[in-house]
Amino acid sequence: MFIGNTKKDREEMLKTIGVNSFKDLVKQVPEKFLYPEFKLPQEGLDEMQTASAMRELAARNKQLKSFVGAGAYERYIPAALKALLSRGEFLTAYTPYQPEASQGILQTIYEYQSSMAALYEMDYGNASMYDGASSFAEAVRSAVRITGRKKVLIAQSVHPQYLQTLKTYFPPGEDYKFVQIPHKDGCLDLEKLEGLLDRETACAALQSPNFFGLAEDFSKVSALTKAKGALFVAAADPVSLALFTAPGAQGADFAVGEGQGLGLPLNYGGPYLGIFTCKKEYLRQMPGRLAGMTKDKNGKRGFVLTLQAREQHIRRDKASSNICSNEALCALGATIYLALLGPGGLKELAQANFDAAHAAAERLCSIKGVSLKFKGPFFNEFTLALPCAAKELRSRLIEKENIDPGLPLKDFYPELGETLLVCATETKTEKDIARLEKAVREATA
């Protein structure tokens, strides 16, 4: 339903904001963006001419070889996944309010939940998170509700944008405390954590592999938090779990992650898929929805929406979250991806990511003045210390070599100096890595 604003509505809103007109409201935006001139041809084009013109425009794009990760990863997407996901019954499916008419989509949600619970070794998983950052924020908010405490400890090595997102989930002006736990050589400083934990702490949150690409130890953090009656929120890359111990096996109360790497394209930042799992005792604190499997009166298998703890379905004050979007198509894509790979294939994929990153690190560290910033074990990305300005190196390689070498970290962590976060997934060949090494070697000479 769409209800337009009347002239009176608009005038009242502008008055509340403190401006006289919409033009006054947006006057800080440059004129060329507000009222752009579209230089369209005078004469129309037919279909074939339009297709030709579009190809010419597309040819102007730079075909960069990208080594940027930082939470969004380039992976090979099997053709079978694209074909299945494009089927009309999946692509156009809406929220399954009527189970008798939505058995197919309900089953896919159930299969996705089961896959995530198994991968993270947790009791339950849902299917209604926007992305990894919103899953992280919802898990922390659940921990605050459960404990009744307002102090949250977050590792400094957690993705910086996760922390930014988290803060938007809590009302301003209230006495919530978000305390960052310093890192030591790239990983969480356990001594600092122990000093910060107290009986006012709702939870501690940690990510592995962390923002620097390093593997973290969940089990020690879990033990320390439980000793203070706090909960533990673990964020983990799903592909890495084929090689590393799952969060559930290390004592996590909530385990979350970004599902984009499970067969979803980069697409300029979305839509992505927020993975959210939890232990059985916290099921009713889980946001979104839960699909369950049951039997009908004839004994046949059927699927239903078992839990819908959001404000569209229950009283707002009882809802665990106001999240209203179900990422079912993205969840189905991840489910198909995992089914196509199987456990063995997922392990091979994880190993390929591990090997590619280590091969790239070895070659880059052979360059004079270039070294690993941190010495711990890493997965598919790593942090380099450079002998030059990281931003200038990146700009030069993009412009001259059509290579994006990674993400400069100085804006996120000024104390790290000139550092570059470099990612190499299974999509990077030996030839690609050699090309990157040559470009960096010449640029830093």
Helices and strands as residue ranges (DSSP letters): H 7-17, H 22-25, H 31-34, H 47-58, E 65-66, H 79-85, H 88-91, G 99-101, H 103-120, E 124-125, H 132-147, E 151-155, H 160-167, E 177-181, E 183-184, E 187-188, H 190-196, E 201-208, H 218-227, E 231-236, G 239-242, G 247-250, E 254-258, E 274-278, G 280-285, E 289-295, E 301-308, G 316-318, H 328-364, E 371-372, E 381-385, H 390-401, E 403-404, E 407-408, G 414-416, E 419-423, H 430-444
